[in-house]
Amino acid sequence: MSRYSMKMGKCKITGVHLFATYVHCYHYVPLHLGGSDKFSNLRILHKEVHRLIHSTLKETIDVLRSKFGITEPMVKLINQYRNKCGLEPI
């Protein structure tokens, strides 16, 4: 909750204000890769943006990019997150 409050309820990638039903607290460095639950490793994301970060299907990626109007600066940030998970850039 403190990360959500600090970011004024906005998604780290899109900047869109999130209602509670859309909030996902994301581990920047995944737990299975040595990340922790520390405040500094947590990010607030829209649940569908979280899905986009982990998607491997081109169709899903294209739909979510279109839905959120993902810009090139957003893609760069998404790809940083994907890199931390060992995924290919979009």
Order of alpha helices (4+ residues) and beta strands (2+ residues): alpha-beta-beta-alpha-alpha-alpha
